[in-house]
Amino acid sequence: MARGRASSIELSEAERVELEGWVRRRTTPQGAVLRARIVLRAADGVLNRVIAEELGIGPHTVGKWRERFARDRLDGLSDEPRPGAPRSVSDEAIAELIQKTLETTPPDATHWSVRTMARAARIAPSTVHKVWRAFGLQPHRAETFKLSSNPQFVEKVRDIVGLYLNPPERALVLCVDEKTQVQALDRTQPLLPMRPGQAERRSHDYKRHGTTSLFAALDVAMGNVIGRCFQRHRAAEFRKFLDLIEASVPADLDIHVVMDNASTHKTKLIRDWFAKRPRWHAHYTPTSSSWISQVERFFALLTDRQLRRGIHRSTAELEAAIHTFIETNNADPKPFRWTKSADDILASIQRFCTRTLAEQRQV
């Protein structure tokens, strides 16, 4: 660009509104914001040297964008195409790659990998990786799903979620379930503790020292847990646990119990127990819907924080660790916060079913 007098900038009303919008919007790239500021200040009659000092940039940068705008207006503020080698893969090849990924499988495997697809499509593995990443394709991943076939699914969801979001007055809402066959495991070699730059290490194989079953009742409102371990998992043990709950809660409150459809929860022994106690109200979750019982979240915390990496050389040690975890939880209970309404849950399931049926029709 030849040295000379700087071009005079005069903005139309539409151009000024557009440039000021670039400056105000948080989503505008910072390069575009800088160019807009340069042009706006130039339109106010400010010299290049002064604009450069205000914005902390070089005068040549101010002159460049002033001249680009004077010549091409708003289009001149866009980046010019960068030099480089032309694309070696056509749009048709990319479309064929995507179609092959979605609609076919290799003859000797259940899914494509980057290298097997690269060989089949006769393009570079790096290109396959870039295309898959750009279009969100992950053939190596697979997810599972399970839909309840319970004909009373909607009614049960509304009933249980209603207990969570709008519990009855003078009542206690408890989620009750069992974590069965909890294993007391001991590693075959001593634990190698964590140190700087090295994660904790343990042997892959283990010794099994028996199992226990944890019966737990979570107070939805307060976060307290009533828990007891039994060696067996039968209706007789479940009744003993119900007796423990009844002895542990205030006698003047109604008890609403959320539990699943396990056979131990519906035997004649248990039905008679509930029938003799009018203040107890049983609410059964839909089949294949354990996610709706909040005590499952407590079981997940117990597994992550105590059981998965724990070392227990007997069931007595295992049960002691479980009861210690429950006591620690009850010393400072934090209830889980249920946020979704029944309408939100049912609408989400409807969207999933509609999308799944549409995908099946396409296949």
Secondary structure in CASP SS format (residue, H / E / C, confidence):
PFRMAT SS
TARGET T0000
AUTHOR 0000-0000-0000
METHOD secondary structure of the structure
MODEL  1
M C 1.00
A C 1.00
R C 1.00
G C 1.00
R C 1.00
A C 1.00
S C 1.00
S C 1.00
I C 1.00
E C 1.00
L C 1.00
S C 1.00
E H 1.00
A H 1.00
E H 1.00
R H 1.00
V H 1.00
E H 1.00
L H 1.00
E H 1.00
G H 1.00
W H 1.00
V H 1.00
R H 1.00
R C 1.00
R C 1.00
T C 1.00
T C 1.00
P C 1.00
Q H 1.00
G H 1.00
A H 1.00
V H 1.00
L H 1.00
R H 1.00
A H 1.00
R H 1.00
I H 1.00
V H 1.00
L H 1.00
R H 1.00
A H 1.00
A H 1.00
D C 1.00
G C 1.00
V C 1.00
L C 1.00
N H 1.00
R H 1.00
V H 1.00
I H 1.00
A H 1.00
E H 1.00
E H 1.00
L H 1.00
G C 1.00
I C 1.00
G C 1.00
P H 1.00
H H 1.00
T H 1.00
V H 1.00
G H 1.00
K H 1.00
W H 1.00
R H 1.00
E H 1.00
R H 1.00
F H 1.00
A H 1.00
R H 1.00
D H 1.00
R H 1.00
L H 1.00
D H 1.00
G H 1.00
L H 1.00
S C 1.00
D C 1.00
E C 1.00
P C 1.00
R C 1.00
P C 1.00
G C 1.00
A C 1.00
P C 1.00
R C 1.00
S C 1.00
V C 1.00
S C 1.00
D H 1.00
E H 1.00
A H 1.00
I H 1.00
A H 1.00
E H 1.00
L H 1.00
I H 1.00
Q H 1.00
K H 1.00
T H 1.00
L H 1.00
E H 1.00
T C 1.00
T C 1.00
P C 1.00
P C 1.00
D C 1.00
A C 1.00
T C 1.00
H C 1.00
W C 1.00
S C 1.00
V H 1.00
R H 1.00
T H 1.00
M H 1.00
A H 1.00
R H 1.00
A H 1.00
A H 1.00
R C 1.00
I C 1.00
A C 1.00
P H 1.00
S H 1.00
T H 1.00
V H 1.00
H H 1.00
K H 1.00
V H 1.00
W H 1.00
R H 1.00
A H 1.00
F C 1.00
G C 1.00
L C 1.00
Q C 1.00
P C 1.00
H C 1.00
R C 1.00
A C 1.00
E C 1.00
T C 1.00
F C 1.00
K C 1.00
L C 1.00
S C 1.00
S C 1.00
N C 1.00
P C 1.00
Q C 1.00
F H 1.00
V H 1.00
E H 1.00
K H 1.00
V H 1.00
R H 1.00
D H 1.00
I H 1.00
V H 1.00
G H 1.00
L H 1.00
Y H 1.00
L H 1.00
N C 1.00
P C 1.00
P C 1.00
E C 1.00
R C 1.00
A E 1.00
L E 1.00
V E 1.00
L E 1.00
C E 1.00
V E 1.00
D E 1.00
E E 1.00
K E 1.00
T E 1.00
Q E 1.00
V E 1.00
Q E 1.00
A E 1.00
L E 1.00
D E 1.00
R E 1.00
T C 1.00
Q C 1.00
P C 1.00
L C 1.00
L E 1.00
P C 1.00
M C 1.00
R E 1.00
P C 1.00
G C 1.00
Q E 1.00
A C 1.00
E C 1.00
R E 1.00
R C 1.00
S C 1.00
H C 1.00
D C 1.00
Y E 1.00
K E 1.00
R E 1.00
H E 1.00
G E 1.00
T E 1.00
T E 1.00
S E 1.00
L E 1.00
F E 1.00
A E 1.00
A E 1.00
L E 1.00
D E 1.00
V C 1.00
A C 1.00
M C 1.00
G C 1.00
N C 1.00
V E 1.00
I E 1.00
G E 1.00
R E 1.00
C E 1.00
F E 1.00
Q C 1.00
R C 1.00
H C 1.00
R C 1.00
A H 1.00
A H 1.00
E H 1.00
F H 1.00
R H 1.00
K H 1.00
F H 1.00
L H 1.00
D H 1.00
L H 1.00
I H 1.00
E H 1.00
A H 1.00
S H 1.00
V C 1.00
P C 1.00
A C 1.00
D C 1.00
L C 1.00
D E 1.00
I E 1.00
H E 1.00
V E 1.00
V E 1.00
M E 1.00
D C 1.00
N C 1.00
A C 1.00
S H 1.00
T H 1.00
H H 1.00
K C 1.00
T C 1.00
K H 1.00
L H 1.00
I H 1.00
R H 1.00
D H 1.00
W H 1.00
F H 1.00
A H 1.00
K C 1.00
R C 1.00
P C 1.00
R C 1.00
W E 1.00
H E 1.00
A E 1.00
H E 1.00
Y E 1.00
T C 1.00
P C 1.00
T C 1.00
S C 1.00
S C 1.00
S H 1.00
W H 1.00
I H 1.00
S C 1.00
Q C 1.00
V H 1.00
E H 1.00
R H 1.00
F H 1.00
F H 1.00
A H 1.00
L H 1.00
L H 1.00
T H 1.00
D H 1.00
R H 1.00
Q H 1.00
L H 1.00
R C 1.00
R C 1.00
G C 1.00
I C 1.00
H C 1.00
R C 1.00
S C 1.00
T H 1.00
A H 1.00
E H 1.00
L H 1.00
E H 1.00
A H 1.00
A H 1.00
I H 1.00
H H 1.00
T H 1.00
F H 1.00
I H 1.00
E H 1.00
T H 1.00
N H 1.00
N H 1.00
A H 1.00
D C 1.00
P C 1.00
K C 1.00
P C 1.00
F C 1.00
R C 1.00
W C 1.00
T C 1.00
K C 1.00
S C 1.00
A H 1.00
D H 1.00
D H 1.00
I H 1.00
L H 1.00
A H 1.00
S H 1.00
I H 1.00
Q H 1.00
R H 1.00
F H 1.00
C H 1.00
T H 1.00
R H 1.00
T H 1.00
L H 1.00
A H 1.00
E H 1.00
Q H 1.00
R H 1.00
Q H 1.00
V C 1.00
END
